[in-house]
């Protein structure tokens, strides 16, 4: 490479700047962004050093190699180099590109503001960065591709109609699925509630069965005690009153307790709606009046008996309930 580059530099009149041109050219050729080789070129009627190859760019996370040519003119580094895009047969230059004209000439601020401190390596970096943001070339469409695009354009209305119908169908299916999922969630919650209710029912059932067994045991014990008492006291004497006052008290208490039973039965009749309310009220007034008189009579007889006991210094008999 050094021999080829030296021979090429000897054919171009760079004068005392030949060493600077050689250093900048070698530095640019060694870059990973540039894959180029030096050759002899022309710019107008002047000979120039040409670097022909590709510059690597990254567009949308994909790497591409764009064909370019960089001409180093006599008078470098005071005279800026020229850069061109050289599309192949299957490439085209984009119309109205901001950095490349229709003839492939590259226009960049780095070139228009060129000075002695600028280098070819920095120019390659600038070209790669600018073309990565906005590539100037695109693939040329073949005849088959063009026909296919036209067919796609004719089929576009039908495709849009199908897409619209598919979107509508997808929307309906989405709503149906959403409603189905909501129903499944409600069913799961209902299943949990039913399971909890079943557990509570089983627990309550066990508690009730335990209470029934306890009541049955108490009833059996009471029956056994009653049978034992009846067998032991089969000859119970009748309750007899030895005086008129005791007979009167016993009769009054009997009537009072009978009235209590009658009031209880009237209350049950009212609850069962088997007795008219007016009849119940009338009977209650009549029965409670008689019950009050019986209880007052018992209280009076008890007070009379207490006075007799006080006169004879005897303990009075407790008032019956």
Buried (B, 14 or more C-beta within 10 A) or exposed (E): EEEEBEEBBEEBEBEEBBEBBBEBBBBBBEBEBBEBEBEEBEBEEEBBBBBBBBBBBEEEEEEBEBBBBBBBBBEBBEEBBBBBBBBEEEBBBBEEBEBBBEEBEBEBEBBEEBEEEBBBBBBBBBBBBBBBEEBBBEEEEEEEEEEEEEEEEEEEEEEEEEEEEEEEEEEEEEEEEEEEEEEEEEEEEEEEEEEEEEEEEEEEEEEEEEEEEEEEEEEEEEEEEEEEEEEEEEEEEEEEEEEEBBEBBBBBBEBBBBBEEBBEEBEEBBEEEEBEEEEBEEBBEEBEEBBEEBBEBBEEBBEEBBEEEEEEEEEEEEEEE
